């Protein structure tokens, strides 16, 4: 970081307020059709019926079998994709049964993201891949709620405006997996805190 520059890597918001850091927040049945043809054998006989009557067995049915339709090609069974084992060092594997565990898990994932996203964000700021978001000496995150689901950094050089660089989700899906987990935990923590506060009011000691 350049000397004298101010950098905010927004990490999220706890119950008390904003924290500087990242917002890491048929089966076909083939039926053999049989056609029955009747052949008049009396026509080929050298003896004619003087009475012009056919004998009961004078028409002999001939069974002709239609060739079977070719069976459809058998599609090879799709091979099961191997399941990628979860790295035990992945912070997403941490427990979250209690409010304290949820907070520790969120902080661990945020630290994981900071380590991997800071170099990328700094490079984008250096390359001018950022937008001007404010003038003056302070930046108050006016669009915090809108940015909660994004990975970004805000930086201000001396006597310069504030600029914000954002990592596009479509370019960094592997990092947004962790960002989305932070966002989920943020909401879950807030919900758990509300529930516990309500229980304390309903059941004061």
C-alpha positions in Angstrom: 0.0 0.0 0.0 1.3 3.4 -0.8 2.4 5.4 2.2 -0.3 7.7 3.5 -3.1 6.0 1.7 -6.3 5.1 3.5 -7.7 1.6 2.9 -11.0 0.2 4.1 -11.6 -3.5 3.5 -15.2 -3.8 4.6 -15.8 -7.0 6.5 -19.3 -6.8 7.7 -21.5 -5.5 10.4 -22.0 -7.0 13.8 -24.9 -6.2 16.2 -23.4 -2.9 17.3 -22.5 -1.4 14.0 -20.1 -1.3 11.1 -16.7 -2.9 11.3 -13.9 -1.8 8.9 -13.0 -4.7 6.7 -14.5 -6.7 3.7 -18.2 -7.3 3.4 -17.6 -10.9 2.9 -20.7 -11.1 3.5 -42.0 -47.2 -23.1 -39.9 -48.7 -22.1 -41.0 -49.7 -25.7 -42.7 -53.0 -26.0 -41.9 -54.4 -29.4 -44.8 -56.6 -30.5 -44.3 -59.0 -33.3 -47.2 -58.3 -35.6 -48.4 -61.4 -37.3 -50.3 -61.0 -40.5 -52.6 -63.7 -41.6 -52.8 -64.3 -45.3 -55.3 -66.6 -46.9 -54.3 -68.4 -49.9 -56.9 -70.0 -52.1 -55.5 -73.5 -52.6 -58.5 -74.5 -54.7 -57.3 -72.2 -57.5 -54.1 -74.3 -57.8 -55.9 -77.6 -57.5 -56.4 -79.6 -60.7 -59.8 -80.8 -59.5 -62.6 -78.3 -59.4 -65.5 -78.4 -57.1 -68.4 -79.3 -59.3 -70.8 -77.7 -56.9 -68.8 -74.5 -56.6 -68.4 -75.0 -52.9 -65.2 -74.6 -50.9 -64.2 -77.3 -48.5 -63.7 -76.2 -45.0 -60.0 -76.7 -45.3 -59.7 -75.3 -48.8 -58.3 -71.9 -47.4 -55.2 -72.4 -45.5 -54.0 -69.6 -43.3 -50.4 -68.7 -43.8 -48.7 -66.9 -41.0 -46.0 -64.4 -42.0 -44.0 -62.7 -39.3 -42.9 -59.1 -39.8 -39.2 -58.5 -39.1 -38.5 -57.2 -35.6 -37.7 -53.5 -35.4 -34.1 -52.9 -34.3 -33.8 -52.3 -30.6 -32.8 -48.8 -29.5 -29.1 -48.4 -28.7 -28.3 -48.8 -25.1 -27.1 -45.7 -23.5 -24.0 -46.2 -21.3 -24.7 -45.4 -17.7 -23.4 -42.1 -16.6 -20.5 -42.4 -14.3 -20.9 -40.9 -10.9 -18.8 -37.8 -10.4 -16.3 -38.2 -7.6 -17.1 -36.2 -4.5 -14.5 -33.7 -3.7 -13.5 -34.2 -0.1 -13.8 -31.2 2.2 -10.5 -29.9 3.5 -10.6 -30.0 7.3 -8.8 -26.7 7.3 -11.6 -25.0 5.4 -13.3 -22.6 7.8 -16.7 -23.6 6.5 -16.3 -26.9 8.4 -16.3 -25.2 11.7 -19.4 -25.8 14.0 -22.1 -23.3 14.4 -24.4 -24.7 17.1 -24.2 -21.7 19.4 -24.1 -18.0 18.9 -20.5 -17.9 20.0 -19.5 -20.6 17.5 -21.4 -18.8 14.7 -19.4 -15.7 15.4 -16.1 -17.5 15.4 -16.9 -19.3 12.2 -17.9 -16.0 10.5 -14.6 -14.4 11.6 -12.6 -17.3 10.4 -14.2 -17.2 6.9 -13.7 -13.4 6.8 -10.0 -13.9 7.6 -9.7 -16.6 4.9 -11.3 -14.2 2.4 -9.1 -11.2 3.3 -6.0 -13.2 2.8 -7.0 -14.3 -0.7 -8.9 -11.2 -2.0 -6.7 -8.3 -0.7 -3.9 -8.7 -3.4 -6.6 -8.9 -6.2 -8.4 -5.9 -5.0 -5.3 -3.8 -4.5 -4.3 -4.7 -8.1 -7.6 -3.6 -9.4 -7.3 -0.3 -7.6 -3.8 0.2 -9.0 -5.0 -0.6 -12.5 -7.9 1.9 -12.3 -10.6 -0.8 -12.2 -12.5 1.1 -9.6 -15.2 3.8 -9.3 -15.2 7.0 -7.5 -17.6 6.9 -4.5 -16.9 9.9 -2.4 -14.9 13.1 -1.8 -13.6 14.5 1.5 -11.8 12.9 4.4 -14.4 10.3 5.4 -16.4 7.6 3.8 -19.6 6.5 5.4 -20.7 3.4 3.3 -24.1 4.9 2.3 -25.0 1.8 0.2 -23.9 -0.7 2.8 -26.9 -3.0 2.4 -26.6 -3.0 -1.4 -22.9 -4.0 -1.1 -23.3 -6.7 1.6 -23.2 -9.5 -0.9 -20.1 -8.1 -2.8 -16.4 -8.4 -2.2 -14.8 -5.0 -2.4 -12.3 -2.5 -1.1 -12.4 1.2 -0.7 -9.2 3.3 -0.9 -8.3 7.0 -0.7 -4.9 8.4 -1.6 -3.8 11.7 0.2 -5.9 14.6 -1.1 -7.8 12.4 -3.5 -11.4 11.0 -3.7 -12.4 7.6 -2.4 -12.4 4.8 -5.0 -14.0 1.4 -4.7 -12.9 -1.8 -6.5 -15.3 -4.7 -6.7 -14.6 -8.3 -7.6 -17.1 -9.5 -10.3 -19.0 -12.5 -9.1 -18.8 -14.2 -12.5 -15.0 -14.0 -12.5 -14.4 -15.2 -8.9 -17.1 -17.8 -8.1 -14.8 -19.8 -5.9 -14.3 -16.7 -3.6 -18.0 -15.8 -3.6 -18.8 -19.3 -2.2 -17.1 -18.0 1.0 -18.7 -14.5 0.7 -22.1 -16.1 0.5 -21.4 -18.1 3.6 -20.4 -15.0 5.5 -23.6 -13.3 4.4 -25.6 -16.4 5.6 -23.9 -16.4 8.9 -24.5 -12.6 9.4 -28.2 -13.1 8.9 -28.3 -16.2 11.1 -26.4 -14.4 13.9 -28.8 -11.5 13.8 -31.8 -13.8 13.9 -30.4 -15.8 16.8 -29.7 -12.5 18.7 -33.3 -11.4 18.2 -34.6 -14.7 19.4 -32.4 -14.7 22.5 -33.4 -11.1 23.3 -37.1 -12.0 23.0 -36.6 -15.0 25.3 -34.9 -12.8 27.9 -37.9 -10.4 27.8 -40.5 -13.1 28.0 -38.6 -15.1 30.8 -36.8 -12.6 32.9 -34.8 -14.0 35.8 
